[in-house]
Amino acid sequence: MFDTQQKRSLTTQAVHAGELIVPNTSHPLSQPIYQATVYGFDSLEAVDEAMSGATQGYAYYRIATPNQVAFEQAMATLERGETAYASSSGMGAIFASLSAAVQSGDHIIADRRIYGSTYSLLTNQFPRFGVETTFLEIADSDAVRAAVRPTTRLLYFETIGNPLLQVADLEKLAALGHELGLLTFVDSTFTSPALLRPLEWGIDVVLHATTKYIGGHSDALGGIAVGRTSFITSARQTGMVMGLAQGPFDSWLNVRSLKTLPLRMATHSRNALAVARWLEGQSALQQVIYPGLPSHPQHELATRLMPEGCGGMLSFELEGGLPTVRRFIKALKAIPFAPSLADVTTTITHPATTSHRPFSPEERLKLGITEGLLRLSVGIEDVADIIEELDIAFKAL
Ligand SMILES: Cc1ncc(COP(=O)(O)O)c(C=O)c1O
């Protein structure tokens, strides 16, 4: 490195001045952002050690940065897992971990009601590489047993399904997977480790779109896979060559957000339960779906898995289909329509036109995703204000 304190030309100083100012009598209370694509080494031996993994050295952004590793370690701790791999998006984590588990000729069994892009990955992309998926009601053990082939490798489902909020019986599914010799993968985006830790129930791999509750502020895209070191190492290898690493700024934001995750999840859950109870009293509704409500078909399972609350996602179906949905959304002034979820801000979306667009209208109807269905991501505002805003929209109908 050029010492720019020495007499140097302005051209050299422009390239090197202010390169590395490291405090040596104090330390920062939050990890700095290592916004560097590449790291310098003092010797070939040091390169060798870092690249072989013998030392915790960093070489290249796509392989790992200190911020990515910090976030991975934090998530492995919270999920009670051995190792984590953080990727640039939720889909990146799903792709890296699923493709580490299968090869051409293999078969996957997935719940029929999964997030639209995961469905699209399994129906449009994986078949091009010779991997087939059977979609079924994952809670139906007999159907799962009947669908198993010699080439089946894994079971795939979501802790709380999007947008119908069905709850997966993790203990039962983990036992079934192990009995059948299959890995179990669960997308826990709707729950987060503050409410539910699937590895503790015997699941093999837990996935998150960290874009949602983990990040929590709609400012960082990301994903993570947590599980046994041997498996996550393979997922990491896939992620590295596919260029899926989580960027340092996103990882930094995620570590920042984890500090308030339990507080946020407690408020999301409390507010969502209050809103769901209020919605049950509204007449223009065909149904209100929230696992924390006694009317939810899996309420007992939900409270057993999530004794501290069922999160901030709830769905409801308006009578009158699409025309009523349009009027309702227009009448909401303070709650934005946003095709995402899990922000500290309350948002609303229409699954048929957003998250479940990849399904055909017939497939959506079969699943129960009707045109009147809205999904509310209940934020951490004062719940009285959220209810007042919804009330205005109901009165406008
Ligand atoms: C349940 C679930 N899994 C995965 C994803 C994909 O995450 P990302 O958009 O970060 O790729 C989403 C996105 O909405 C989701 O809701």
The ligand as an SDF file (V2000), in Angstrom:
LIG
                    3D

 16 16  0  0  0  0  0  0  0  0999 V2000
  -42.7870  -17.1450    2.2170 C   0  0  0  0  0  0  0  0  0  0  0  0
  -41.8060  -16.5080    1.2780 C   0  0  0  0  0  0  0  0  0  0  0  0
  -40.6960  -17.1920    0.9340 N   0  0  0  0  0  0  0  0  0  0  0  0
  -39.7870  -16.6750    0.0870 C   0  0  0  0  0  0  0  0  0  0  0  0
  -39.9480  -15.4270   -0.4760 C   0  0  0  0  0  0  0  0  0  0  0  0
  -38.9280  -14.8960   -1.4340 C   0  0  0  0  0  0  0  0  0  0  0  0
  -38.1690  -13.8880   -0.8580 O   0  0  0  0  0  0  0  0  0  0  0  0
  -37.3850  -12.7860   -1.7290 P   0  0  0  0  0  0  0  0  0  0  0  0
  -38.4160  -11.8980   -2.3400 O   0  0  0  0  0  0  0  0  0  0  0  0
  -36.4720  -12.1100   -0.7630 O   0  0  0  0  0  0  0  0  0  0  0  0
  -36.6200  -13.5360   -2.7750 O   0  0  0  0  0  0  0  0  0  0  0  0
  -41.0920  -14.6830   -0.1340 C   0  0  0  0  0  0  0  0  0  0  0  0
  -41.3070  -13.3570   -0.7230 C   0  0  0  0  0  0  0  0  0  0  0  0
  -42.3390  -12.7520   -0.5620 O   0  0  0  0  0  0  0  0  0  0  0  0
  -42.0390  -15.2370    0.7650 C   0  0  0  0  0  0  0  0  0  0  0  0
  -43.1590  -14.5840    1.1080 O   0  0  0  0  0  0  0  0  0  0  0  0
  1  2  1  0
  2  3  1  0
  2 15  2  0
  3  4  2  0
  4  5  1  0
  5  6  1  0
  5 12  2  0
  6  7  1  0
  7  8  1  0
  8  9  2  0
  8 10  1  0
  8 11  1  0
 12 13  1  0
 12 15  1  0
 13 14  2  0
 15 16  1  0
M  END
$$$$
